[in-house]
């Protein structure tokens, strides 16, 4: 019985770690996503205006 309680606690800890990592990854993507989008837009505008 103690082993089952230990393994369920381990599963809960693992789930919390996975959720925390997922939140961090999504946050980083949201922050970098805006910068990346702006960089792509600026690059494309530079290329298009450079061809004229």
Buried (B, 14 or more C-beta within 10 A) or exposed (E): EEEEEEEEEEEEEEEEEEEEEEEEEEEEEEEEEEEEEEEEEEEEEEEEEEEE
